Amino acid sequence: MKKILVPTDFSAYAGFALQLAKQLAEKNVYEITLLHVIDLAGFIDFSAAGNSYTMLGAGAGLGFDETMMDNLMETAREKMHEFTEEHMPGSDVAICRKIEFGNAYQVILNESKTRNIDLIVIGSKGTGGLEEFLVGSTTEKVVRHAKCPVLTVKRPVQLKEIQEIVFASDFKEAKECIASELATIQKTFGAKVHLLRVNTPNDFLSSRESKKLIRDFIEEHSLENITINIYDDHVEEEGIIHFAQDMEAGMIALATHGRSGLMHLLSGSIAEDVVSNAKRPVWTFKIKYN
């Protein structure tokens, strides 16, 4: 049985993620792990004098009071029960509920590794703009660092809506990894995949050259239920989003290099930009190099 991890902060967006995960689990016989992380940093306030206090009024200088920790855990258990009942009423899907203390994205990544999770389904509001650049988000960090695929959800989605999937790439590297992931996506959703190369002023190939790259990729890996598409736009991430909108695709799929630090700041990440700005679900996975 394969495993899906659904992180939750009990928001509407987390509910959208759980509802889609439930549908995937029913279709493919998956097990769901529902994870809530209590980040204690969010319960500390600093006074003008520099003293720290918990939001419940207790001093935090010597650590958190055990009673407070117990209260937080009990409240989280109640919310977890209500959340599950709201979004999975009467479901027969196997589900494991977990509550942990710690940094949200680090706990999510650790959980996905230790439980050998096959897919993370995570809700996201998707802010975009300066706030997203300066602050970042749990979802963005998970997309960048997770070893398994991540499916980001921003609205209620019915599985039957995901019959047309756009997969964008330059089709120049790690073809074996990409082909394997495409096969998994097609099997999971039973969908047609539209292979897309976006031509931009800074990365231009003729239609003839672009189509040959994609056609060679298809033939090399014996892919079926696939279409070839070339789209012109100013930047790649906008082209991906605009093409998906034009054809009313149910989902976008992308590979990510998982870069971090200075390299990430210099090059940016098309996958993370698409996750932040696209309205439809986005499936991202990390390129594996031999």
C-alpha positions as CSV (number, residue, x, y, z in Angstrom):
1,M,0.0,0.0,0.0
2,K,1.3,3.4,-0.9
3,K,1.4,6.3,1.5
4,I,0.1,9.9,1.3
5,L,1.1,12.6,3.8
6,V,-1.3,15.5,4.3
7,P,0.0,18.3,6.6
8,T,-2.7,20.3,8.2
9,D,-3.1,23.6,10.0
10,F,-6.9,23.0,10.1
11,S,-7.4,25.8,7.5
12,A,-9.7,25.6,4.5
13,Y,-6.7,25.0,2.2
14,A,-5.6,22.0,4.3
15,G,-9.2,20.8,3.9
16,F,-8.9,21.0,0.1
17,A,-5.8,18.9,0.3
18,L,-7.3,16.2,2.5
19,Q,-10.4,16.0,0.3
20,L,-8.2,15.4,-2.8
21,A,-6.0,13.0,-0.9
22,K,-9.1,11.0,0.1
23,Q,-10.2,10.7,-3.5
24,L,-6.7,9.5,-4.5
25,A,-6.6,7.0,-1.7
26,E,-10.1,5.6,-2.6
27,K,-9.1,5.3,-6.3
28,N,-5.6,3.8,-5.7
29,V,-5.9,2.2,-2.2
30,Y,-3.5,4.5,-0.5
31,E,-3.0,5.1,3.2
32,I,-3.2,8.7,4.5
33,T,-1.1,10.2,7.3
34,L,-2.6,13.4,8.6
35,L,0.0,15.5,10.3
36,H,-0.4,18.6,12.4
37,V,2.7,20.4,13.7
38,I,2.6,22.6,16.8
39,D,5.2,25.3,16.2
40,L,6.1,26.6,19.7
41,A,7.8,29.7,18.2
42,G,4.3,30.9,17.3
43,F,3.3,31.0,21.0
44,I,6.1,33.4,22.2
45,D,5.7,37.2,22.4
46,F,8.5,39.6,23.1
47,S,7.8,42.6,25.3
48,A,9.4,46.0,24.7
49,A,11.7,45.3,27.6
50,G,13.0,42.2,25.8
51,N,11.3,39.7,28.1
52,S,9.6,36.7,26.4
53,Y,6.2,35.4,27.3
54,T,4.0,32.6,26.0
55,M,0.7,33.7,24.5
56,L,-1.0,32.0,27.5
57,G,0.7,34.4,29.8
58,A,3.5,32.1,31.3
59,G,7.1,33.1,31.2
60,A,9.0,31.4,28.5
61,G,12.6,32.1,29.6
62,L,13.1,28.6,31.1
63,G,11.1,26.7,28.5
64,F,7.5,25.9,28.1
65,D,5.4,24.8,31.0
66,E,4.4,21.1,30.9
67,T,0.7,22.0,31.5
68,M,0.8,24.4,28.6
69,M,2.2,21.7,26.3
70,D,-0.5,19.2,27.4
71,N,-3.2,21.9,26.8
72,L,-1.8,22.5,23.3
73,M,-1.7,18.8,22.5
74,E,-5.3,18.3,23.8
75,T,-6.6,21.2,21.8
76,A,-4.9,19.9,18.7
77,R,-6.4,16.4,19.2
78,E,-9.8,17.9,19.3
79,K,-9.3,20.0,16.2
80,M,-7.8,17.0,14.4
81,H,-10.9,14.9,15.2
82,E,-13.3,17.7,14.0
83,F,-11.2,18.3,10.9
84,T,-11.2,14.6,9.9
85,E,-15.0,14.4,10.6
86,E,-15.6,17.4,8.4
87,H,-13.5,16.4,5.4
88,M,-13.7,12.5,5.6
89,P,-17.1,11.7,7.0
90,G,-17.8,7.9,7.0
91,S,-14.7,7.2,4.9
92,D,-13.1,3.7,4.9
93,V,-9.7,5.1,3.8
94,A,-6.9,4.0,6.2
95,I,-5.7,7.1,8.1
96,C,-3.0,7.7,10.7
97,R,-3.3,10.9,12.7
98,K,-0.1,12.5,14.1
99,I,0.6,15.6,16.1
100,E,4.2,16.8,16.6
101,F,5.9,19.7,18.2
102,G,8.6,21.5,16.1
103,N,9.2,23.5,12.9
104,A,6.5,22.7,10.4
105,Y,8.4,22.1,7.2
106,Q,11.2,20.2,9.0
107,V,8.8,17.9,10.7
108,I,6.9,17.4,7.4
109,L,10.2,16.4,5.6
110,N,11.3,14.2,8.5
111,E,7.9,12.4,8.5
112,S,8.0,11.9,4.8
113,K,11.4,10.3,5.0
114,T,10.9,8.1,8.1
115,R,7.5,6.8,6.8
116,N,8.6,6.3,3.2
117,I,5.9,8.6,2.0
118,D,5.1,8.3,-1.7
119,L,3.3,11.7,-2.1
120,I,2.7,14.8,0.0
121,V,-0.6,16.6,-0.7
122,I,-0.5,20.1,0.8
123,G,-2.8,23.1,0.8
124,S,-1.5,26.5,-0.1
125,K,-2.9,30.0,-0.2
126,G,-0.2,31.1,-2.6
127,T,0.7,34.8,-1.9
128,G,3.2,35.7,-4.5
129,G,5.0,39.0,-4.7
130,L,7.4,40.5,-2.2
131,E,5.9,38.8,0.9
132,E,6.5,35.4,-0.7
133,F,10.0,36.3,-1.7
134,L,11.0,37.7,1.7
135,V,9.2,35.3,4.1
136,G,8.7,32.2,2.0
137,S,6.2,29.5,3.1
138,T,6.0,26.0,4.5
139,T,4.7,24.8,1.1
140,E,7.5,26.5,-0.9
141,K,10.1,24.9,1.4
142,V,8.5,21.5,1.2
143,V,8.3,21.7,-2.6
144,R,12.0,22.6,-2.8
145,H,13.3,20.0,-0.3
146,A,11.0,17.0,-0.3
147,K,12.4,13.8,-1.8
148,C,9.0,12.5,-2.9
149,P,6.5,14.3,-5.2
150,V,4.4,17.1,-3.8
151,L,0.9,17.9,-4.9
152,T,-0.1,21.5,-4.0
153,V,-3.8,22.3,-3.8
154,K,-5.5,25.8,-3.5
155,R,-9.2,25.1,-4.1
156,P,-11.7,22.3,-3.9
157,V,-10.8,19.7,-6.6
158,Q,-12.7,16.7,-7.8
159,L,-10.5,13.8,-9.1
160,K,-12.6,13.6,-12.2
161,E,-11.5,17.2,-13.1
162,I,-7.9,16.0,-13.5
163,Q,-8.2,14.4,-17.0
164,E,-5.9,16.7,-18.8
165,I,-2.4,17.3,-17.3
166,V,0.2,19.8,-18.5
167,F,3.9,18.7,-18.0
168,A,6.3,21.4,-18.8
169,S,10.1,20.9,-19.4
170,D,12.9,21.8,-21.7
171,F,13.3,18.0,-22.3
172,K,17.1,18.3,-22.3
173,E,18.1,16.4,-19.1
174,A,17.3,13.5,-16.7
175,K,14.9,12.0,-19.2
176,E,14.7,8.6,-17.6
177,C,13.6,10.1,-14.3
178,I,11.0,12.3,-16.0
179,A,9.6,9.5,-18.0
180,S,9.2,7.3,-14.9
181,E,7.4,10.1,-13.0
182,L,5.1,10.7,-16.0
183,A,4.1,7.1,-16.0
184,T,3.3,7.3,-12.3
185,I,1.2,10.5,-12.8
186,Q,-0.8,8.9,-15.7
187,K,-1.4,5.8,-13.7
188,T,-2.5,7.7,-10.6
189,F,-5.0,9.9,-12.5
190,G,-5.8,8.0,-15.7
191,A,-5.2,11.2,-17.6
192,K,-3.8,12.5,-20.9
193,V,-0.5,14.3,-20.5
194,H,0.3,17.4,-22.7
195,L,4.0,17.8,-23.0
196,L,4.9,21.5,-23.2
197,R,8.0,23.4,-24.0
198,V,7.8,27.2,-23.5
199,N,9.8,29.4,-25.9
200,T,11.0,32.6,-24.3
201,P,13.3,35.4,-25.7
202,N,16.1,34.1,-23.4
203,D,15.6,30.4,-24.3
204,F,14.4,30.2,-27.9
205,L,14.3,27.2,-30.2
206,S,12.4,26.9,-33.4
207,S,9.2,25.0,-33.4
208,R,10.9,22.3,-35.5
209,E,13.7,21.9,-33.0
210,S,11.4,22.0,-30.0
211,K,9.1,19.4,-31.5
212,K,12.0,17.1,-32.3
213,L,13.2,17.2,-28.7
214,I,9.8,16.2,-27.4
215,R,9.2,13.6,-30.1
216,D,12.5,12.0,-29.4
217,F,11.6,11.9,-25.7
218,I,8.3,10.2,-26.4
219,E,9.8,7.6,-28.8
220,E,12.7,6.9,-26.5
221,H,10.4,6.0,-23.6
222,S,7.4,4.6,-25.5
223,L,5.0,7.1,-24.0
224,E,1.3,7.0,-24.9
225,N,-1.8,9.2,-24.5
226,I,0.6,12.2,-25.0
227,T,0.4,15.4,-27.0
228,I,3.2,17.8,-28.2
229,N,2.9,21.5,-27.5
230,I,5.1,24.6,-28.1
231,Y,4.0,27.9,-26.5
232,D,5.6,31.4,-26.7
233,D,5.7,33.7,-23.7
234,H,7.8,36.3,-22.0
235,V,9.0,34.0,-19.2
236,E,8.6,30.3,-18.7
237,E,6.5,30.2,-15.6
238,E,3.9,32.6,-17.2
239,G,3.9,30.5,-20.3
240,I,3.2,27.3,-18.3
241,I,0.3,29.0,-16.4
242,H,-1.2,30.6,-19.5
243,F,-1.1,27.4,-21.5
244,A,-2.8,25.5,-18.7
245,Q,-5.4,28.2,-18.5
246,D,-6.0,28.2,-22.3
247,M,-6.6,24.5,-22.5
248,E,-8.4,24.3,-19.1
249,A,-6.0,21.6,-17.8
250,G,-6.9,20.0,-14.5
251,M,-3.3,19.9,-13.2
252,I,0.2,21.1,-13.9
253,A,3.2,18.8,-13.4
254,L,6.8,20.0,-13.1
255,A,10.3,18.8,-12.2
256,T,12.4,20.8,-9.7
257,H,16.1,20.8,-9.1
258,G,15.6,21.5,-5.4
259,R,18.3,24.2,-5.3
260,S,18.8,26.2,-2.2
261,G,21.0,29.0,-0.9
262,L,22.7,31.4,-3.2
263,M,22.1,29.2,-6.3
264,H,18.4,29.3,-5.6
265,L,18.4,33.1,-5.2
266,L,20.4,33.7,-8.4
267,S,18.4,31.3,-10.6
268,G,15.0,31.3,-8.9
269,S,12.8,28.3,-9.3
270,I,10.2,28.0,-12.0
271,A,8.5,25.2,-10.2
272,E,8.1,27.3,-7.0
273,D,6.9,30.3,-9.0
274,V,4.2,28.2,-10.7
275,V,3.2,26.6,-7.4
276,S,2.8,30.1,-5.9
277,N,0.8,31.7,-8.8
278,A,-1.1,28.9,-10.5
279,K,-4.8,28.5,-9.6
280,R,-4.9,24.8,-10.4
281,P,-3.2,21.8,-8.6
282,V,0.5,21.5,-9.2
283,W,2.5,18.2,-9.0
284,T,6.2,18.7,-8.5
285,F,9.0,16.2,-8.2
286,K,12.7,16.3,-7.9
287,I,15.0,15.4,-10.8
288,K,17.3,12.5,-9.9
289,Y,20.7,12.4,-11.4
290,N,22.7,9.2,-11.8
